[in-house]
């Protein structure tokens, strides 16, 4: 693994290292989870899709973005996916995350 500091440059607003990537499946939907680490050693996650239940005003998207460990970032990525998923909701949809 290369040191992320080698990429420091005034031209870059930020640098993140992709630490892990997973693919999970819920129902017919495949969801990618990407775990990154920034130059300060904090971990982040981003999911490729969000679930929008028919009775929800909007999708659940975690507000905390920096985690002290990879494990906690993974746990929060999972929570974001499963917390609002309802396999019995025939009108629920998976929305693609444009930031993935």
NORLINRA-V893114 format. One record per run of one state. SS is the DSSP state (helix for helix, strand for strand, loop for the rest). FROM is the first residue (numbers start at 1). TO is the last residue. If there is no record, write none. Layout:
((SS FROM TO) (SS FROM TO))
This chain:
((loop 1 3) (helix 4 7) (loop 8 15) (strand 16 26) (loop 27 28) (strand 29 38) (loop 39 42) (strand 43 47) (loop 48 48) (strand 49 52) (loop 53 66) (strand 67 67) (loop 68 69) (helix 70 82) (loop 83 92) (strand 93 96) (loop 97 100))
